[in-house]
Amino acid sequence: MNRIVLLISLLLFSTLAAALPTQSLVPGGVAILDLKIDKSEAKPQVIFYDLPVMTIVRNNKWHAIVGIPLAAEVGEHKIQINHGSASKEMAFAIKDKKYRTQELKIKNKRMVEPNTNDMERITSERSRIGKALKHWSDNDDVILDFAVPVKGRKSSSFGSRRVFNGQPRRPHSGMDIAAPLGTPIKAPAPGQVIETGNYFFNGNTVFIDHGQGLVTMYCHMDSLGVKPGQQIKTGEVIGSVGKTGRVTGPHLHWSVSLNNVRVDPALFVTKSVKGN
């Protein structure tokens, strides 16, 4: 019986490890590029806009999993591949995508027009957030098939052009899932907590490193159930849904960062979240 359970576990892990995100060659999407290098050869190093890129083996070949910036221009882009003493470029094309515009009313006007003290805090927090999202750790067994972190309704999609109280702001860099206050938030994949804190716009927030530049961020939480340095398993509760920071109601803002680029979380889940 134990052998059967072990075999099933190994097969399940193999299936999860083999899964890839959905390729979407648009701003805010993910490019999956076959590097034409056999898995028996040394692991190549891939660079995109001066940042390291995830490289994994699939179908006996090394592949690059590249996050595409929301601000990326339509047309040809290139990655740099360093393999041994050789270096070459590989091109791929990005297509246009029109994201919807979303207008929101925020009761706390400081969340739209921060005062001087608020701006000092925001500037200080920006470096901590940026450091967490840029985090890199070597891991050749990255899980790329995510579970949805909270049960609820998708209230705002990735990439939406945000207008707060009539004032345009940056595009939405994550997925919002509306759920009752206190609803458990669960880790979508294994990883390590690398940062937690309370931030002006994001409220109570958790960052999880999944390996090779893949970092997830969870914002506006009511309570935090984890600490930096803690190893997390898939499905483990990391906190609860709240309405801290800049919000219109209780929800989870979930961001996925790949090579320090925010990409659409929906590309990493096999079951979509109902909603917008």
Phi, psi and omega per residue, in radians:
M1 nan -0.763 -3.135
N2 -1.080 -0.649 3.117
R3 -1.135 -0.674 3.136
I4 -1.140 -0.785 3.121
V5 -1.066 -0.742 3.135
L6 -1.104 -0.735 -3.132
L7 -1.108 -0.771 3.124
I8 -1.083 -0.726 3.137
S9 -1.094 -0.742 3.132
L10 -1.144 -0.710 3.122
L11 -1.150 -0.699 3.121
L12 -1.125 -0.785 3.118
F13 -1.076 -0.713 -3.141
S14 -1.093 -0.698 3.135
T15 -1.142 -0.785 -3.138
L16 -1.123 -0.747 -3.106
A17 -1.135 -0.519 -3.092
A18 -1.396 -0.309 -3.082
A19 -1.164 2.577 3.106
L20 -2.174 2.712 3.016
P21 -1.165 2.862 3.074
T22 -1.276 2.210 3.115
Q23 -1.250 2.376 3.106
S24 -2.567 1.799 -3.029
L25 -1.516 1.073 3.137
V26 -2.379 2.870 3.032
P27 -0.974 2.256 -3.075
G28 1.493 0.121 -3.125
G29 -1.802 -2.899 -3.096
V30 -2.288 2.307 3.045
A31 -1.818 2.320 3.089
I32 -1.985 1.898 -2.967
L33 -2.023 2.129 3.046
D34 -1.283 2.050 -3.062
L35 -1.442 -0.052 3.118
K36 1.070 0.609 3.110
I37 -2.167 2.197 -3.089
D38 -1.165 2.574 -3.103
K39 -1.107 -0.360 3.129
S40 -1.271 -0.274 3.136
E41 -1.536 2.847 -3.114
A42 -1.026 2.589 -3.127
K43 -1.098 2.201 3.114
P44 -1.371 2.760 3.028
Q45 -1.828 2.254 -3.115
V46 -2.068 2.377 -3.130
I47 -2.167 2.369 3.062
F48 -2.347 2.045 -3.075
Y49 0.887 0.855 3.032
D50 1.203 0.252 3.119
L51 -2.165 2.523 3.129
P52 -1.178 2.611 -3.078
V53 -2.100 2.538 3.092
M54 -1.075 2.330 3.037
T55 -2.239 2.248 -3.101
I56 -2.410 2.840 3.098
V57 -1.674 2.227 3.013
R58 -2.479 2.360 -3.126
N59 0.940 0.705 3.069
N60 1.168 0.266 3.109
K61 -2.264 2.627 3.031
W62 -1.329 2.350 3.119
H63 -2.190 2.609 3.009
A64 -1.795 2.329 3.089
I65 -1.928 1.834 -2.896
V66 -1.934 2.165 3.004
G67 -1.400 2.323 -3.105
I68 -1.823 2.167 -3.105
P69 -1.089 2.574 3.058
L70 -1.072 -0.478 -3.122
A71 -1.544 0.071 -3.093
A72 -1.106 2.416 3.111
E73 -1.405 2.613 3.083
V74 -1.169 2.429 3.124
G75 2.266 -2.794 -3.057
E76 -1.433 2.374 3.030
H77 -2.281 2.790 -3.060
K78 -2.324 2.513 2.943
I79 -1.848 2.686 3.059
Q80 -1.830 2.282 -3.114
I81 -1.989 2.055 3.069
N82 -1.863 2.088 -3.078
H83 -2.390 1.848 -3.055
G84 1.145 -2.267 3.114
S85 -1.574 -0.048 -3.087
A86 -1.697 2.601 3.092
S87 -2.438 2.335 3.128
K88 -2.574 2.973 3.109
E89 -1.991 2.645 3.050
M90 -2.292 2.269 -3.084
A91 -1.739 2.623 2.983
F92 -2.574 2.719 -3.033
A93 -1.860 2.408 3.094
I94 -1.855 2.281 3.123
K95 -1.706 2.843 -3.133
D96 -1.372 2.670 3.021
K97 -2.540 2.303 3.128
K98 -1.666 2.068 3.093
Y99 -1.680 2.620 -3.114
R100 -1.240 2.827 3.039
T101 -1.829 2.371 -3.113
Q102 -2.176 2.156 3.120
E103 -1.783 2.262 -3.074
L104 -2.255 2.560 3.083
K105 -1.869 2.135 -3.140
I106 -1.915 2.123 -3.102
K107 -1.193 -0.709 3.130
N108 -1.412 1.764 -3.039
K109 -1.107 -0.443 3.109
R110 -1.116 -0.412 3.115
M111 -1.304 -0.182 3.067
V112 -1.896 -0.693 3.120
E113 -2.207 1.407 -3.102
P114 -1.073 2.571 3.075
N115 -1.453 -3.065 -3.061
T116 -1.074 -0.781 3.132
N117 -1.128 -0.682 3.099
D118 -1.062 -0.744 -3.101
M119 -1.141 -0.614 3.076
E120 -1.106 -0.727 3.110
R121 -1.153 -0.785 -3.120
I122 -1.045 -0.761 3.136
T123 -1.087 -0.732 3.124
S124 -1.128 -0.730 -3.107
E125 -1.231 -0.511 -3.073
R126 -1.015 -0.676 -3.118
S127 -1.200 -0.673 3.106
R128 -1.126 -0.772 3.139
I129 -1.128 -0.781 -3.138
G130 -1.084 -0.699 3.123
K131 -1.101 -0.734 -3.129
A132 -1.147 -0.768 -3.091
L133 -1.232 -0.400 3.141
K134 -1.572 -0.040 -3.026
H135 -1.004 2.487 3.126
W136 -2.319 2.316 3.010
S137 -2.436 2.459 -3.133
D138 -1.317 2.233 -3.137
N139 -2.813 1.981 -3.112
D140 -1.540 -0.029 -3.137
D141 -2.040 0.875 -3.128
V142 -1.281 2.284 3.060
I143 -1.514 2.162 -3.059
L144 -1.967 0.091 3.096
D145 -1.915 1.799 -3.000
F146 -1.612 2.581 2.907
A147 -1.526 2.653 3.064
V148 -1.204 2.263 -3.001
P149 -1.284 -0.300 -3.129
V150 -2.640 2.532 3.078
K151 -1.406 2.198 -3.129
G152 3.026 -2.915 -3.111
R153 -1.883 2.321 3.092
K154 -1.217 1.916 -3.050
S155 -1.668 -0.281 3.098
S156 -2.708 2.319 -3.077
S157 -1.578 2.790 3.065
F158 -1.085 2.477 3.024
G159 1.510 -0.100 -3.126
S160 -1.039 2.435 3.086
R161 -1.398 1.987 -2.997
R162 -1.581 2.374 3.047
V163 -2.225 1.926 -3.130
F164 -1.756 2.087 3.131
N165 0.872 0.715 3.100
G166 1.458 -0.001 -3.103
Q167 -1.926 2.123 -3.140
P168 -1.122 2.448 3.080
R169 -2.317 -3.088 -3.100
R170 -1.095 2.672 3.084
P171 -1.048 2.664 -3.124
H172 -1.174 2.147 -3.014
S173 -1.741 0.326 3.122
G174 -2.742 -2.915 3.081
M175 -2.002 2.282 3.074
D176 -1.720 2.273 3.112
I177 -2.130 1.966 3.140
A178 -1.372 2.350 -3.140
A179 -2.747 2.746 -3.141
P180 -1.046 2.583 3.089
L181 -0.931 2.261 3.112
G182 1.621 -0.065 3.104
T183 -1.060 2.297 -3.114
P184 -1.079 2.438 3.031
I185 -1.889 2.241 -3.056
K186 -2.045 2.543 3.116
A187 -1.102 2.273 -3.112
P188 -1.374 -0.231 -3.105
A189 -2.873 2.815 3.132
P190 -1.166 2.665 3.122
G191 3.097 -2.897 3.130
Q192 -2.250 2.323 3.066
V193 -1.205 2.189 -3.100
I194 -1.974 -0.251 -3.137
E195 -2.862 2.520 2.976
T196 -2.474 2.802 3.087
G197 2.925 3.067 3.054
N198 -1.948 2.105 -3.049
Y199 -2.060 2.707 -3.035
F200 -0.983 -0.983 -3.119
F201 -1.463 -0.714 -3.010
N202 -1.438 -0.305 -3.065
G203 1.172 -2.666 3.114
N204 -1.173 2.192 -2.943
T205 -2.397 2.548 3.061
V206 -2.210 2.413 3.050
F207 -2.041 2.305 3.101
I208 -2.123 2.242 3.064
D209 -1.595 2.177 3.124
H210 -1.846 -0.101 3.082
G211 1.966 2.509 3.060
Q212 0.927 0.813 3.040
G213 1.419 0.120 3.091
L214 -1.697 1.920 -3.077
V215 -2.241 2.375 3.068
T216 -1.972 2.586 -3.082
M217 -2.247 2.426 -3.071
Y218 -2.238 2.053 -2.992
C219 -2.072 2.895 3.070
H220 1.160 0.416 -3.061
M221 -1.232 2.631 3.076
D222 -1.398 -0.830 3.125
S223 -2.340 2.638 3.090
L224 -1.850 2.227 -3.099
G225 -1.872 0.154 -3.087
V226 -2.424 2.923 3.135
K227 -2.276 2.702 3.085
P228 -0.950 2.401 -3.127
G229 1.646 -0.203 -3.082
Q230 -1.360 2.321 3.055
Q231 -1.424 2.367 -3.043
I232 -2.124 2.423 3.055
K233 -1.765 2.776 3.067
T234 -1.007 2.283 3.110
G235 1.537 -0.085 3.133
E236 -1.314 2.358 -3.118
V237 -1.223 2.239 -3.126
I238 -1.937 -0.124 -3.126
G239 2.841 -2.820 -3.114
S240 -2.417 2.743 -3.124
V241 -1.136 2.382 3.126
G242 -2.432 -2.861 3.095
K243 -2.476 0.769 3.116
T244 -1.572 2.660 -3.113
G245 1.431 -2.666 -3.109
R246 -1.502 1.788 -3.067
V247 -2.481 2.837 2.980
T248 -1.916 -0.107 3.136
G249 3.048 3.035 -3.110
P250 -1.128 2.254 3.092
H251 -2.960 2.916 3.013
L252 -1.839 2.210 2.921
H253 -1.661 2.069 -3.085
W254 -2.026 2.072 3.112
S255 -1.979 2.533 3.020
V256 -2.084 2.157 -3.137
S257 -1.978 2.269 -3.129
L258 -2.305 2.165 -2.974
N259 0.772 0.822 3.099
N260 1.043 0.565 3.080
V261 -2.221 2.265 3.091
R262 -1.366 2.176 -3.099
V263 -2.150 2.919 -3.065
D264 -1.189 2.032 3.125
P265 -1.038 -0.488 -3.113
A266 -1.052 -0.414 -3.133
L267 -1.242 -0.251 -3.082
F268 -1.832 0.014 -3.123
V269 -2.034 2.468 -3.130
T270 -1.490 -0.443 3.115
K271 -1.983 2.124 -3.079
S272 -1.297 2.765 3.062
V273 -1.612 2.299 -3.130
K274 -1.176 2.454 3.103
G275 2.456 -2.688 -3.078
N276 -1.175 nan nan
